[in-house]
Amino acid sequence: MTNPIADPGHGHSPAAWTAVVIMLLGLAVGTTAFFLDVPVVVWVGVAITVIGAIAGVVLAKAGYGAKGPKYQPKAH
């Protein structure tokens, strides 16, 4: 008999969701600015995307990641 593979969590945590939402906002801003040919705002979008990644790491280290002590999984 084999053991079932443990569920890795798939990033369903406040840290992951916050990072993804901020990064999507940055990509939307950057893509729109690229389309409108506004290079300064493209770089603002890049900065927002990087800030989103950093926010995810900071929140995960603060305990809001999938295995953090402040994370409370919800029933599916």
ChimeraX attribute file (.defattr): number of C-alpha atoms within 10 A of each C-alpha:
attribute: neighborCount
match mode: 1-to-1
recipient: residues
	/A:1	3
	/A:2	4
	/A:3	5
	/A:4	6
	/A:5	6
	/A:6	6
	/A:7	6
	/A:8	9
	/A:9	11
	/A:10	8
	/A:11	12
	/A:12	14
	/A:13	23
	/A:14	19
	/A:15	25
	/A:16	21
	/A:17	15
	/A:18	16
	/A:19	24
	/A:20	17
	/A:21	13
	/A:22	19
	/A:23	24
	/A:24	16
	/A:25	16
	/A:26	24
	/A:27	19
	/A:28	16
	/A:29	20
	/A:30	24
	/A:31	16
	/A:32	15
	/A:33	18
	/A:34	16
	/A:35	11
	/A:36	11
	/A:37	11
	/A:38	12
	/A:39	13
	/A:40	12
	/A:41	18
	/A:42	22
	/A:43	16
	/A:44	16
	/A:45	24
	/A:46	19
	/A:47	15
	/A:48	20
	/A:49	24
	/A:50	15
	/A:51	16
	/A:52	24
	/A:53	17
	/A:54	14
	/A:55	19
	/A:56	23
	/A:57	16
	/A:58	15
	/A:59	18
	/A:60	22
	/A:61	12
	/A:62	13
	/A:63	15
	/A:64	20
	/A:65	24
	/A:66	20
	/A:67	15
	/A:68	15
	/A:69	11
	/A:70	14
	/A:71	16
	/A:72	13
	/A:73	11
	/A:74	7
	/A:75	4
	/A:76	3
